[in-house]
Amino acid sequence: MPHSSLASRLITRIVDTSVLLIVGTFAALVWANLDLEHYHQYAHALHFAANDIGMVFFFGLATKEVFEAMLPGGPLSSPRQAAVPLLAAVGGMAAPAGIYLSAALLLDHSEMMRGWAIPTATDIAFSYLVARIVFPRGHAAIPFLLMLAIADDAMGLIVLAVFYPTGEVALAQLFALLVPAVILAWGLRRAGVRNFWAYIAGPGVVAWVALFVGGMHPALALVPIVPFMPHDKVPIKPFGRRKAVVATTMHEFEHWWRFPVQVVLMLFGFANAGVPISSVGFVTWVVLASLVIGKPIGIVLTSWLAEHLGFERADDLDYAALLVVGVAAGIGFTVALFFTTAAFRPGLVLDEAKMGALMSFLAAPLALLLGRLFKLQKRRRA
């Protein structure tokens, strides 16, 4: 029993800190800078399995978080309750994209225009982890950032589907398979099927083929399927930590895949993050600046706008806290890295953009520093 409890705590810590993603990313960077040719050989062999198959389950779990947040009692269930973080999420995507596109246009770098969505991303796990370190327990900034990151993820899925097809979009083939996949998922739900594998192996596989042949990114295959899984109809706590409830299909799907997805992220980091340090260039700095500067500007300004439109912020969510939230949301990392691979073909621009996505992790110590400067840990106790 103690061994089981220790293993459970270890898995929880690995999931909460995404340590395997860091391991895969670090291994890729080291290998690429020691032997780039051999790294590319192994990374290329993993690319399809990690990006097009493994990441299906990463986006599936992201969809589950978004869907549950919209259930009655969830943080996005009430438009008025969710208005401020939703508007902040929009601003936190628009401002970085605007900075990125402005830099590309003003300095005549048309080759980087396609990567405008890269700095719109927020890594939900790392940003949420930073918020829990910076703010005291119970501070309104923590659920605010979680709601913002969930909304950012939801809009990011739409951006990925609409603006980053993997080839020539074939709508006839796409809908000829995707519609039956959704109908099949609905049919499984109506028939009372509770085994999540049925949703993955049946409609999930059909949706993957639909997206693949239709020219869309197949990693989104479970996005239209997960909402049909039987689910709880109670207030949800973030990242699967909840009060005791009857296990449902959606909950079992999350419970089964939460650790394997960390292995997927490790392979994803290894297959995509290996770039020479010398690849740091103009695109790197634009991506980094767009994330670290654009995110807090967009989030603070749209939160101010929401307040002046009549929506309310929590009492302890002042503008110092919002600034720190904005900086923490500037950690693009996983999703930003995924966007780079969707936006650019192999080459210098891709490598420079990847370095920008990776270096966005610098937003974490900056948020921690600002938290100490503003004495946010002590404010709640005062």
Summary of the structure (lengths in Angstrom):
residues: 382
radius of gyration: 20.4
end to end distance: 41.5
largest distance: 62.9
contacts: 1382
relative contact order: 0.18
helix: 76%
strand: 0%
